[in-house]
């Protein structure tokens, strides 16, 4: 009888678990989500900043399990002239895209922020890319001329008009950081601004950094959703309504409709904001937004991630009001982003895994790999040795606005195990290859093998922000087969670094550091990657590494 009861309890618990999912729905550095629905499928695009390919696009049929299917910026030619991702500064690049579908075509409208390295002046380019298939190919960027500000939205009205919705700093700001949302019609063939420009709203609660606008039409009225309060602890979502798209807009008395301002800084997630709404076929609504998990020091090495919350619409109860407006209420039962949630579609089950394994047996790189900026030509090959990624040791080192032989993928959990098997061909002195945890060009930890005269040296190097890079530990190592396995284990707020001569040997602990050395406190999350460099030395015959496989196993997500 006890055995039957035990089996029954396990079965009930399993069924309950299979009916729930955990936020974030897209883990890792995927901020500023924008969502659209086409048929039974949903698509989300996120900011990608200085990374290439840019504009990652995920697909789902249940709003819980998401697959990366492509990128809006996937060709070097898209990112070398008007949209410069070649030598873009850190935290520059692609900001806050919006994805929409209209008459058989997908549209992404977004901003590239680029500062001139000679003058240090920043400029913005707002542009549109289009595709018939969201997996690509996507068009060359169509620059919208004369459009100031960042974070644009594109709105297709049911009367055939197309509208550009943007933000900018007003001519006479009342305080530093005041933003204003503006609207102007787009010419449908050229997608250039035409007609009068309308100024819609400066936000609800002070208007600090009013940005990230989206417009929706419901029951004949226009709703303007914006982000406000900056992108950290005071981040929030505000909404206003108008009978006409040009305004005037009436602010919701209950703003903000999403924020963690009312919660402890130690809540499991904070800085929630920059939302976008989607309606289901059954009339339910949901909002996706960014949020930061507070895993370590009220921050997270994954940076800003994509979360989802239910939304209901309620009409104002006040009898004395001339008009009773209908407003969205986010997370109506709790008012906040929950970690554990009931499945949105009853027949779906959460896969809830972000593990990654690549043995490089395909002709193209896995979509999860990307580069810090548009990579140099010929830094890698999948064909020189089939089944291996050959990464060449160019002279370039990791530096601000640089393009090193470095490729990575997003870290998705604070605790993980990351390993790679590498065959070495370090032909020249000071040539170095290894694995890396990188937050920015000036913030990373590399676990590497370097050739120093006739010896191989195993090393652990640390680069903290605003500090010089230093060698944490190094020692000579014997590698009879010129092969090495490197492993990083993140656990209990520490990184441990292991190595092995071959797969038949056990791993040896080489060293350990605290995990906050590369803690994300900016726009992007950390990446785990592979790199090679000759450390500034120019050689005719470049050294290289052949990577057999990489494995990334994140720890189970916390309850």
C-alpha positions in Angstrom: 0.0 0.0 0.0 2.8 2.4 0.9 4.4 1.8 -2.5 1.1 2.6 -4.3 0.7 5.8 -2.3 4.3 6.8 -3.1 3.8 6.2 -6.8 0.5 8.1 -6.7 2.2 11.1 -5.0 5.1 11.1 -7.5 2.6 10.9 -10.4 0.5 13.8 -9.1 3.7 16.0 -8.5 4.9 15.2 -12.0 1.6 16.1 -13.6 1.5 19.4 -11.6 5.1 20.2 -12.8 4.2 19.4 -16.4 1.4 22.0 -16.1 3.7 24.8 -15.1 6.5 26.8 -16.6 9.2 29.1 -15.2 10.1 32.7 -16.1 12.1 33.8 -17.9 10.8 32.2 -21.1 13.9 33.2 -23.1 16.9 33.0 -20.8 20.2 34.7 -21.3 20.8 38.2 -22.7 17.6 38.7 -24.7 16.3 42.1 -23.6 13.6 44.5 -25.0 11.3 41.8 -26.3 8.8 42.6 -29.1 6.2 40.0 -30.0 3.7 39.3 -32.9 1.3 36.5 -33.7 0.8 34.9 -37.2 -1.6 32.0 -37.4 -0.8 29.6 -34.6 2.7 30.8 -34.2 4.4 33.6 -32.1 7.6 35.4 -32.9 9.8 37.5 -30.6 12.7 39.7 -31.6 15.2 41.2 -29.1 17.9 43.8 -28.9 21.4 42.5 -29.8 23.5 45.7 -29.4 27.1 45.1 -30.7 26.7 41.4 -31.5 26.5 39.8 -34.9 24.3 38.2 -36.2 21.9 40.8 -34.9 18.2 40.9 -34.1 17.6 37.3 -32.9 14.2 35.9 -33.7 12.6 33.1 -31.6 9.5 31.1 -32.6 6.9 29.4 -30.4 3.4 27.8 -30.7 2.7 27.9 -27.0 4.4 31.1 -25.6 6.5 29.0 -23.3 8.9 26.9 -25.4 10.9 29.1 -27.8 13.3 28.1 -30.6 15.9 30.5 -32.2 15.1 30.4 -35.9 17.1 33.2 -37.4 18.3 36.8 -37.3 17.1 40.0 -38.9 20.7 41.0 -39.5 22.5 37.9 -40.8 24.6 39.1 -43.7 27.8 41.2 -43.3 26.6 43.4 -46.1 23.6 44.5 -44.0 25.9 45.8 -41.2 28.8 47.7 -42.9 27.5 51.0 -44.2 24.4 52.7 -42.8 24.1 50.1 -40.0 27.6 49.8 -38.7 28.4 46.8 -36.6 32.0 46.5 -37.7 33.6 48.8 -35.1 30.6 49.7 -33.0 31.2 50.6 -29.4 30.2 48.3 -26.5 26.5 48.8 -25.6 26.0 50.6 -28.9 24.5 48.8 -31.9 20.9 47.5 -32.1 18.4 48.8 -29.6 14.8 47.9 -28.9 13.4 46.4 -32.1 9.7 46.0 -32.8 8.4 43.1 -35.0 5.1 43.3 -36.8 3.3 41.3 -39.6 1.2 42.8 -42.3 -0.2 41.5 -45.6 2.1 38.5 -45.8 5.3 40.2 -44.8 7.2 40.6 -41.5 8.7 43.9 -40.5 11.3 44.7 -37.9 11.9 48.4 -37.1 14.8 49.3 -34.8 17.7 51.6 -34.0 21.5 51.4 -34.5 23.4 53.6 -32.1 27.0 54.3 -33.3 29.5 56.7 -31.8 32.2 58.1 -34.1 35.6 57.0 -32.5 37.3 60.2 -33.8 34.8 62.7 -32.5 33.1 60.5 -29.8 29.8 61.9 -31.0 26.9 59.4 -31.0 24.5 59.1 -33.9 21.4 57.0 -34.4 20.1 55.3 -37.5 16.5 54.1 -37.5 15.8 51.4 -40.1 13.4 48.7 -41.3 14.1 45.2 -42.5 11.5 42.9 -44.1 11.0 39.2 -44.9 8.4 36.8 -46.1 9.8 34.1 -43.8 10.8 35.2 -40.3 13.7 32.7 -40.5 15.1 34.8 -43.3 16.4 35.9 -45.6 15.8 39.5 -44.5 16.2 42.6 -46.7 18.9 45.1 -46.6 18.1 47.9 -44.1 15.8 50.6 -45.2 16.9 53.7 -43.4 14.1 56.0 -42.3 15.6 59.5 -42.9 15.0 62.3 -40.6 13.8 60.1 -37.7 15.4 61.2 -34.4 15.5 59.2 -31.2 15.6 55.4 -30.5 13.2 52.5 -30.0 10.8 53.0 -32.9 7.5 51.1 -33.6 5.7 50.6 -36.8 1.9 50.5 -36.8 -0.4 49.4 -39.6 -3.8 51.0 -39.1 -6.9 49.4 -40.5 -7.5 52.4 -42.8 -4.4 51.6 -44.8 -2.1 54.1 -43.2 1.3 53.2 -41.8 2.7 55.1 -38.9 6.2 55.5 -37.4 6.1 55.9 -33.6 9.4 57.1 -32.0 10.8 58.9 -29.1 13.2 61.8 -28.7 14.3 64.5 -26.2 11.8 67.4 -26.4 13.0 70.8 -27.5 12.5 72.3 -24.1 13.0 69.5 -21.6 11.9 70.2 -18.0 14.7 67.9 -16.6 17.6 65.8 -17.8 16.3 62.5 -19.3 12.9 63.7 -20.2 11.5 61.8 -23.2 8.7 62.5 -25.6 6.8 60.1 -27.9 6.1 61.3 -31.4 4.2 60.0 -34.5 4.4 60.5 -38.2 3.0 58.8 -41.2 5.2 56.5 -43.4 5.0 56.5 -47.2 4.0 52.8 -48.0 6.4 52.3 -50.9 9.6 54.0 -49.6 8.9 53.8 -45.9 10.0 57.4 -45.5 8.3 60.0 -43.2 5.6 62.1 -44.8 3.1 64.7 -43.5 2.8 66.3 -40.2 4.6 65.2 -37.1 2.5 64.8 -33.9 3.8 64.8 -30.3 1.8 62.4 -28.3 3.0 62.0 -24.7 5.8 62.6 -22.3 5.0 59.7 -20.0 3.0 59.2 -16.8 5.2 59.3 -13.7 7.6 62.1 -14.4 8.4 61.0 -17.9 12.0 60.1 -17.2 13.3 58.2 -20.3 9.9 57.8 -21.9 10.8 55.4 -24.7 10.1 52.0 -26.3 6.6 52.9 -27.6 4.1 50.5 -29.1 0.6 51.4 -30.4 -2.4 49.0 -30.4 -6.0 49.5 -31.6 -8.7 47.9 -29.5 -12.5 48.6 -29.7 -11.9 51.6 -31.9 -9.4 53.3 -29.5 -5.6 53.7 -29.7 -3.4 52.5 -26.8 0.1 53.8 -26.4 2.4 51.6 -24.4 5.8 52.9 -23.3 8.8 52.2 -21.1 9.7 54.7 -18.5 12.1 55.2 -15.6 15.4 54.0 -17.2 16.3 50.4 -17.6 17.2 49.5 -14.0 15.3 49.3 -10.7 12.9 52.1 -11.6 12.0 50.6 -15.0 8.3 50.4 -15.7 5.5 50.1 -18.3 3.0 52.9 -18.7 0.0 53.2 -20.9 -2.3 55.9 -22.3 -5.4 55.9 -24.6 -6.9 58.2 -27.3 -9.9 58.2 -29.6 -7.5 59.3 -32.4 -4.1 58.0 -33.2 -2.7 61.6 -33.3 -4.0 62.2 -29.8 -4.5 63.7 -27.3 -3.7 60.7 -25.1 -5.1 60.2 -21.6 -2.8 58.6 -19.1 -4.0 55.6 -17.1 -4.6 56.7 -13.4 -3.2 53.3 -12.3 0.2 53.7 -14.1 2.7 52.0 -14.0 0.9 48.9 -15.1 4.1 46.8 -14.6 7.1 47.6 -12.4 9.1 46.3 -9.4 9.3 49.7 -7.8 6.9 48.5 -5.1 9.0 45.4 -4.3 12.2 44.8 -2.5 15.5 45.2 -4.4 16.0 41.6 -3.3 13.0 40.3 -5.2 13.9 37.3 -7.4 13.5 39.6 -10.5 13.7 43.3 -10.8 13.8 46.1 -13.4 10.8 44.7 -15.2 9.7 46.9 -18.1 9.8 47.5 -21.8 6.7 45.5 -22.6 4.8 44.4 -25.7 1.3 43.0 -25.8 -0.2 40.1 -27.8 -3.7 38.8 -28.1 -4.6 35.1 -28.5 -7.3 33.6 -30.6 -9.4 32.9 -27.5 -9.4 36.5 -26.5 -6.7 36.2 -23.8 -3.9 38.7 -23.7 -0.3 38.5 -22.5 2.6 40.8 -22.1 6.3 40.1 -22.6 8.9 42.3 -20.9 12.5 42.3 -19.8 13.6 41.6 -16.3 16.8 41.0 -14.4 17.2 38.1 -12.1 18.8 39.0 -8.7 21.0 35.9 -8.4 24.2 37.6 -7.3 24.5 41.1 -5.6 21.0 42.0 -7.0 22.3 41.3 -10.5 22.6 38.5 -12.9 25.3 37.4 -15.3 22.5 36.7 -17.8 21.6 40.4 -17.9 18.2 41.4 -19.1 15.9 38.4 -20.1 12.5 37.9 -21.6 9.5 37.2 -19.2 5.8 36.8 -19.8 2.7 37.7 -17.7 -1.1 37.4 -18.3 -3.1 40.5 -19.0 -6.8 41.2 -18.5 -8.8 44.3 -19.5 -10.9 46.2 -17.0 -13.1 49.2 -17.3 -12.8 52.1 -14.9 -15.5 52.0 -12.1 -15.6 55.7 -11.4 -19.1 57.1 -11.9 -17.9 60.7 -11.9 -15.7 60.3 -15.0 -17.0 61.6 -18.3 -15.6 58.5 -20.0 -14.9 55.1 -18.6 -11.8 53.7 -20.3 -10.8 50.1 -20.7 -7.3 49.4 -19.4 -5.0 46.4 -19.4 -4.1 45.0 -16.0 -0.8 43.0 -16.0 -0.6 39.9 -13.8 -4.0 40.7 -12.3 -3.8 38.3 -9.4 -0.4 39.4 -8.1 0.7 42.5 -9.9 4.2 41.1 -10.5 6.3 38.7 -12.6 6.1 35.2 -11.1 8.8 32.7 -11.4 6.4 29.7 -11.5 3.3 29.9 -13.7 0.5 27.8 -15.0 0.9 26.7 -18.6 -0.7 29.0 -21.1 -2.0 26.2 -23.3 -3.3 23.1 -21.6 -1.8 20.6 -24.0 1.7 22.0 -23.8 4.5 21.0 -21.6 7.5 23.1 -20.6 10.8 21.8 -22.0 12.6 24.3 -19.8 16.1 23.4 -20.9 18.8 25.6 -22.4 21.5 23.0 -22.6 23.7 23.2 -25.7 26.0 20.7 -27.4 27.8 21.3 -30.7 30.0 18.7 -32.5 30.4 20.9 -35.6 29.1 18.3 -37.9 27.0 20.7 -40.0 28.0 22.9 -42.9 26.8 26.1 -41.1 27.4 27.4 -37.6 24.6 26.7 -35.1 22.4 29.8 -34.8 23.3 30.2 -31.1 26.8 31.2 -31.9 27.6 34.8 -32.5 30.4 37.4 -32.6 31.2 40.6 -30.9 30.7 42.8 -34.0 30.9 41.7 -37.6 33.7 39.2 -37.7 36.8 39.4 -39.9 36.9 37.2 -42.9 38.3 33.7 -42.6 38.7 33.6 -38.9 37.1 30.1 -38.8 36.3 27.1 -41.0 34.0 24.2 -40.7 35.3 22.5 -43.8 39.1 22.4 -43.3 38.6 19.4 -41.0 35.0 18.0 -41.2 33.5 17.6 -37.8 35.7 20.3 -36.2 35.6 24.1 -35.9 38.9 25.5 -36.9 39.5 28.8 -35.2 42.5 30.8 -36.5 44.8 32.8 -34.2 44.7 36.3 -35.8 46.8 39.1 -34.4 43.8 40.9 -32.9 43.3 40.7 -29.1 40.1 41.3 -27.3 39.7 45.1 -27.0 37.1 47.8 -27.2 35.6 48.1 -30.7 37.9 45.3 -31.8 37.1 42.1 -33.8 39.0 39.2 -32.2 38.8 35.5 -33.3 36.1 35.0 -30.7 32.8 33.2 -31.0 30.3 32.6 -28.2 26.8 31.8 -27.0 24.6 33.2 -24.2 24.9 32.1 -20.7 21.4 31.1 -19.5 21.8 30.2 -15.8 24.1 31.4 -13.0 25.2 27.8 -12.3 26.4 25.6 -15.2 29.1 23.3 -16.6 30.9 24.4 -19.8 33.5 22.3 -21.5 35.3 21.9 -24.8 37.7 19.5 -26.5 40.5 21.3 -28.4 43.2 20.0 -30.6 46.1 22.5 -30.7 48.3 23.7 -33.5 50.1 26.6 -31.9 52.8 27.2 -34.5 54.1 30.5 -33.2 55.4 31.9 -29.9 52.7 33.7 -27.9 49.9 32.1 -29.8 47.0 31.4 -27.4 43.7 29.5 -27.6 41.1 28.7 -25.0 37.6 29.1 -23.6 36.2 32.2 -22.1 33.5 33.8 -20.0 33.0 37.3 -21.4 30.8 40.1 -20.4 32.4 43.0 -22.4 35.6 43.7 -24.2 37.1 44.9 -20.9 35.5 42.3 -18.6 36.2 38.6 -19.0 38.0 35.5 -17.7 39.9 33.3 -20.2 41.1 29.7 -19.6 43.8 29.1 -22.1 46.8 27.3 -23.5 49.7 29.5 -24.8 52.9 28.6 -26.6 55.9 30.0 -24.9 59.1 29.1 -26.9 59.1 25.3 -26.9 56.7 24.9 -24.0 52.9 24.9 -23.6 51.6 27.0 -20.7 48.2 26.6 -19.2 46.9 29.9 -17.9 43.9 31.7 -16.3 43.7 35.4 -17.1 41.2 37.9 -15.6 40.2 41.2 -17.0 37.9 43.3 -14.7 36.3 46.5 -15.8 38.6 49.5 -15.4 41.5 47.3 -14.4 44.5 45.9 -16.2 44.3 42.3 -17.3 46.4 40.0 -15.1 47.4 36.4 -15.1 45.6 34.7 -12.2 47.6 31.5 -12.5 49.8 29.7 -15.1 52.0 26.6 -15.2 53.6 24.4 -17.9 51.6 21.5 -19.1 52.4 18.3 -21.0 50.1 17.4 -23.9 51.4 14.4 -25.7 48.6 14.4 -28.3 48.4 18.2 -28.5 44.9 17.8 -27.2 43.3 19.3 -24.1 39.9 19.3 -22.5 38.9 22.5 -20.7 36.0 22.8 -18.3 34.4 25.6 -16.2 32.0 24.8 -13.4 30.0 27.6 -11.9 28.5 26.9 -8.5 27.8 28.7 -5.3 28.9 32.0 -6.7 32.3 30.6 -7.8 34.0 29.5 -11.0 36.2 26.4 -10.9 38.5 25.7 -13.8 39.5 22.1 -14.7 41.6 20.5 -17.5 42.3 17.0 -18.7 44.9 15.6 -21.2 42.3 13.4 -22.9 38.7 12.1 -22.5 39.9 8.9 -20.7 41.5 10.9 -17.9 39.8 12.5 -15.0 39.8 16.3 -14.8 42.2 18.2 -12.6 41.3 21.4 -10.8 43.5 24.2 -12.0 42.1 27.2 -10.1 39.0 29.0 -9.0 37.6 32.6 -8.8 34.5 34.3 -7.6 31.8 34.6 -10.2 31.2 38.3 -9.7 34.3 39.2 -11.6 32.2 39.2 -14.8 28.9 40.1 -13.2 26.4 41.8 -15.6 25.4 45.3 -14.6 24.8 46.7 -18.0 22.8 46.1 -21.2 23.9 42.6 -22.1 24.5 39.3 -20.5 27.6 37.1 -20.5 28.7 34.7 -23.2 30.6 31.5 -23.0 32.9 31.1 -25.9 36.1 30.0 -27.8 38.9 32.3 -28.8 42.3 32.3 -30.5 44.9 35.1 -30.8 48.6 35.6 -31.5 48.6 38.5 -29.0 49.6 41.1 -31.5 52.3 39.1 -33.1 52.1 39.0 -36.9 52.9 35.6 -38.5 52.6 34.5 -42.1 51.6 31.0 -41.0 48.8 31.4 -38.4 48.3 29.0 -35.6 44.9 27.6 -34.9 42.8 25.3 -32.8 40.5 22.5 -34.0 37.5 22.3 -31.6 36.0 18.8 -31.6 32.9 19.7 -29.4 31.6 22.1 -26.8 29.1 21.2 -24.1 27.0 23.5 -21.9 24.8 22.1 -19.2 23.0 24.7 -17.0 21.9 23.8 -13.5 18.2 23.3 -13.0 16.4 26.6 -12.5 15.6 27.6 -8.9 12.0 27.4 -7.6 
